[in-house]
Each structure stands twice: as C-alpha cells, then as structure tokens.
Amino acid sequence: MGIFRLPLEVEITTAAGSKLYPITVSKATQIFTLPADSPPLLVLFDKGGHLLKSAEFQKERKNGSIS
C-alpha cells in the first residue's frame, strides 16, 4: 500500500449518457480500467477537482493505434 488513500469519482460519458465510478487511489502511479458501453466521448477524472494531480490518458484512434 502507498502512503495515501484518496477516494474519488471518475465520470465516463458515452452516447448513452454519463456514469460515475468510485475509485480509490492508493499509489503514486496506478492504472484503472473502467467499463463503457461504447467509446467514451468524455472522461472526467476526479469530477469535482478535489485532488491536486497530474493525469495521463491514452486514447485509441479509430484505426486502432494509441495516441
């Protein structure tokens, strides 16, 4: 376990709507995989902006490569 534990929410918006997922950050570097019914249109990590952070998202292009 890391030196901290921070509960927060990730909001994923698809064509079908938005859904919130509670997660707990407990390490300096973590990878989270969350379900979506279709490709996300928007992802909000820490939906209220409560956490001082740096976040990196990898998004697949339509041809299958990652940007």
PyMOL commands that set and color helices and strands:
alter all, ss='L'
color gray80, all
select strands_A, chain A and resi 6-14+17-25+42-45
alter strands_A, ss='S'
color yellow, strands_A
deselect
rebuild
show_as cartoon
